[in-house]
C-alpha cells in the first residue's frame, strides 16, 4: 500500500518538474489531512508525547487561545513562502 500522505506532494512536484504544461492528477490531495499546527489532534498529541514527553507541543500554560493564534500565524507564513516559491517556479 502506498502512503498517500507521504507520496502525494512528491508525485505532484515531480510531475510538474518533468512537464510543467501537463495537468497532474490531484485526487490524492483529498486524502491528506491538514497540518495540525495547533497540536490538538490525537495523532499530533501522540507524536508530541513520544518526541517531547508532553502533549503540549508549544509549552504554553494556557494553550487554548494562544496556540491557535500561533498556529494561524505559522500557517499564514508558510502559505506566503509557498506562494512565493510557486511564483518563482512558474516565472
Secondary structure, DSSP 8 states (H G I E B T S, - for coil): ---HHHHHHHHHHHHHHH-TTS----GGGGGS----TT--SHHHHHHHHHHHSSS-TT--SSHHHHHHHHHHHHHHHHHHHHHHHHHHHH-
